[in-house]
Amino acid sequence: MISGATRGIGRAIAAELHQAGWALSLGVRDPSALPSELVADERVLVSDYDAGDQDAPARWHAATRAWAGRVDAVVHCAGVNSPQPLTTVTAEEMERVWRINTLAPTLLAQEVLPSLRRSGSGRLMLLASMSGKRIRNDKVAYGTSKFAVVGLAHTVREQAWADGVRVCAVCPSFVRTDMTAQATKVTADEMTQPATLAHLMRTVIELPNTASVAELLVNCRLEDML
Ligand SMILES: NC(=O)c1ccc[n+]([C@@H]2O[C@H](COP(=O)([O-])OP(=O)(O)OC[C@H]3O[C@@H](n4cnc5c(N)ncnc54)[C@H](OP(=O)(O)O)[C@@H]3O)[C@@H](O)[C@H]2O)c1
């Protein structure tokens, strides 16, 4: 199950896993935004998933189970940015970003966990960010929502480890997608390519239960990690 597959990182990990032979259940708001070769493939199911709809995880999960009979990996990429700084951020903006970036993956993880436990080697990949590991700007809604995603990943990891579920908080810095198209301090060519990140993510997904990567930190520029 992959959310956010219409664009950016989600689209890249969908292509990477499809190429590797996985059957994909793509949860999207607009199926027409998906690549036609994916939509036409019998190894791909397209389901309605709006991260702002609290009933969406149950519908998407049920549709996936009815189609595939099982769920082995869930990759949550749907997310939004927020430009508002600490000094002027509104309560509405804090709630909007929290609902999509933090509440949505929490409800999705809760919904799919029984299937991941049943798999025996379930994988949950949550797109957090380097902005969920350290603070380098004043975009408070985004940063706090991503710190919470890292916390969510560790919570599920602790709770489901015994059943073979391995959880990874994916924490890139700048990746060349629509979300970073307006970034000025890093040029597009300096950013990590979505396909490169997708390759790393597939490697983590396909590792055995005895090699768990709890956090995947990926930098495109040097920064102090100590
Ligand atoms: N790009 C970076 O540098 C970077 C760095 C660190 C972390 N991340 C995180 O990685 C994830 C993917 O980012 P990206 O750069 O690939 O972003 P993107 O290119 O802007 O794509 C965002 C994706 O999320 C989907 N989405 C947004 N709101 C949604 C909703 N309410 N319901 C369902 N889907 C929704 C979008 O679907 P639509 O096409 O329907 O809008 C799109 O597929 C995000 O969580 C982001 O915070 C990105």
Ligand as a Chemical Component Dictionary entry (heavy atoms), coordinates in Angstrom:
data_LIG
# 
_chem_comp.id                   LIG 
_chem_comp.type                 NON-POLYMER 
_chem_comp.pdbx_formal_charge   0 
_chem_comp.three_letter_code    LIG 
# 
loop_
_chem_comp_atom.comp_id 
_chem_comp_atom.atom_id 
_chem_comp_atom.alt_atom_id 
_chem_comp_atom.type_symbol 
_chem_comp_atom.charge 
_chem_comp_atom.model_Cartn_x 
_chem_comp_atom.model_Cartn_y 
_chem_comp_atom.model_Cartn_z 
_chem_comp_atom.pdbx_ordinal 
LIG N1  N1  N 0  10.640 16.742 -1.021 1  
LIG C1  C1  C 0  11.384 16.801 0.067  2  
LIG O1  O1  O 0  12.454 17.444 0.088  3  
LIG C2  C2  C 0  10.967 16.068 1.306  4  
LIG C3  C3  C 0  11.908 16.012 2.349  5  
LIG C4  C4  C 0  11.558 15.364 3.519  6  
LIG C5  C5  C 0  10.325 14.770 3.641  7  
LIG N2  N2  N 1  9.426  14.853 2.625  8  
LIG C6  C6  C 0  8.124  14.226 2.822  9  
LIG O2  O2  O 0  7.927  13.216 1.852  10 
LIG C7  C7  C 0  6.540  13.093 1.560  11 
LIG C8  C8  C 0  6.337  13.221 0.057  12 
LIG O3  O3  O 0  6.829  14.506 -0.312 13 
LIG P1  P1  P 0  7.053  14.937 -1.826 14 
LIG O4  O4  O 0  8.229  15.810 -1.829 15 
LIG O5  O5  O -1 6.978  13.745 -2.701 16 
LIG O6  O6  O 0  5.759  15.866 -1.991 17 
LIG P2  P2  P 0  4.907  16.267 -3.303 18 
LIG O7  O7  O 0  5.706  16.108 -4.527 19 
LIG O8  O8  O 0  4.333  17.595 -2.957 20 
LIG O9  O9  O 0  3.752  15.161 -3.299 21 
LIG C9  C9  C 0  2.878  15.093 -2.213 22 
LIG C10 C10 C 0  2.047  13.846 -2.368 23 
LIG O10 O10 O 0  1.177  13.780 -1.221 24 
LIG C11 C11 C 0  -0.149 13.651 -1.693 25 
LIG N3  N3  N 0  -1.110 14.274 -0.780 26 
LIG C12 C12 C 0  -1.054 15.520 -0.253 27 
LIG N4  N4  N 0  -2.154 15.740 0.487  28 
LIG C13 C13 C 0  -2.907 14.606 0.426  29 
LIG C14 C14 C 0  -4.144 14.211 0.972  30 
LIG N5  N5  N 0  -4.883 15.038 1.747  31 
LIG N6  N6  N 0  -4.611 12.974 0.700  32 
LIG C15 C15 C 0  -3.921 12.129 -0.084 33 
LIG N7  N7  N 0  -2.734 12.439 -0.656 34 
LIG C16 C16 C 0  -2.244 13.674 -0.387 35 
LIG C17 C17 C 0  -0.161 14.357 -3.027 36 
LIG O11 O11 O 0  -1.295 13.936 -3.763 37 
LIG P3  P3  P 0  -2.007 14.928 -4.861 38 
LIG O12 O12 O 0  -1.263 14.737 -6.140 39 
LIG O13 O13 O 0  -3.425 14.425 -4.887 40 
LIG O14 O14 O 0  -1.902 16.331 -4.320 41 
LIG C18 C18 C 0  1.170  13.892 -3.613 42 
LIG O15 O15 O 0  1.050  12.598 -4.158 43 
LIG C19 C19 C 0  5.843  14.176 2.378  44 
LIG O16 O16 O 0  5.356  13.619 3.568  45 
LIG C20 C20 C 0  6.957  15.155 2.670  46 
LIG O17 O17 O 0  6.713  15.902 3.856  47 
LIG C21 C21 C 0  9.721  15.478 1.470  48 
# 
loop_
_chem_comp_bond.comp_id 
_chem_comp_bond.atom_id_1 
_chem_comp_bond.atom_id_2 
_chem_comp_bond.value_order 
_chem_comp_bond.pdbx_ordinal 
LIG N1  C1  SING 1  
LIG C1  O1  DOUB 2  
LIG C1  C2  SING 3  
LIG C2  C3  SING 4  
LIG C2  C21 DOUB 5  
LIG C3  C4  DOUB 6  
LIG C4  C5  SING 7  
LIG C5  N2  DOUB 8  
LIG N2  C6  SING 9  
LIG N2  C21 SING 10 
LIG C6  O2  SING 11 
LIG C6  C20 SING 12 
LIG O2  C7  SING 13 
LIG C7  C8  SING 14 
LIG C7  C19 SING 15 
LIG C8  O3  SING 16 
LIG O3  P1  SING 17 
LIG P1  O4  DOUB 18 
LIG P1  O5  SING 19 
LIG P1  O6  SING 20 
LIG O6  P2  SING 21 
LIG P2  O7  DOUB 22 
LIG P2  O8  SING 23 
LIG P2  O9  SING 24 
LIG O9  C9  SING 25 
LIG C9  C10 SING 26 
LIG C10 O10 SING 27 
LIG C10 C18 SING 28 
LIG O10 C11 SING 29 
LIG C11 N3  SING 30 
LIG C11 C17 SING 31 
LIG N3  C12 SING 32 
LIG N3  C16 SING 33 
LIG C12 N4  DOUB 34 
LIG N4  C13 SING 35 
LIG C13 C14 SING 36 
LIG C13 C16 DOUB 37 
LIG C14 N5  SING 38 
LIG C14 N6  DOUB 39 
LIG N6  C15 SING 40 
LIG C15 N7  DOUB 41 
LIG N7  C16 SING 42 
LIG C17 O11 SING 43 
LIG C17 C18 SING 44 
LIG O11 P3  SING 45 
LIG P3  O12 DOUB 46 
LIG P3  O13 SING 47 
LIG P3  O14 SING 48 
LIG C18 O15 SING 49 
LIG C19 O16 SING 50 
LIG C19 C20 SING 51 
LIG C20 O17 SING 52 
# 
